[in-house]
Amino acid sequence: MDPQVIAAVVASPTALVAAAAAYAAGRHQARGAHLGPVDAVRRQHQRDAYAAFLQAAEVYAYGTRRTVTIAQAHAEITRTGDTSNPAGVNARAVVLRAEAAERDDALRATLPVVQLEGPEHVAILAQEVVSAAFQIRLAARQRDYSDAASAQAARDEHVHLTKAIAAYVTAARDHLNGDNAGQ
């Protein structure tokens, strides 16, 4: 057989395989070029949703912290000239904490966006933050914090809230940074 014919016969399957591989690689690259910006936009929307929820959670946690409401109450009462009224400070702190506990609108407004953006494990942890905040809200309506057990219960509720926030932050950060171990 002619060497040129043999070369053509041998080269044809190799050329077909090379062409098929090049076609597949081109499709894969085109898909990546299309999905890359879509993924980047999606990731930014998740980041914005997670950050808005976190900010709302942190503001709520700070505003409902017993030490913060006591300091606010002390400052208010001191401004009126009454410097030695622990019962008045405590009573005002109870009111301030109850008012702060009612201001969970931002927290509840940002939760659905996190739930929509997902993934599910991040949404579940966000829901746990809202549930912990709800417990503080309910307790703030019922307690006067005048006894040690009541004050300890308030601290425990706040610890539960801050732990829920920390778990949410860890899961959200891991997801955004590409650690899919929690999924």
Disulfide bonds with the S-S distance in Angstrom:
none
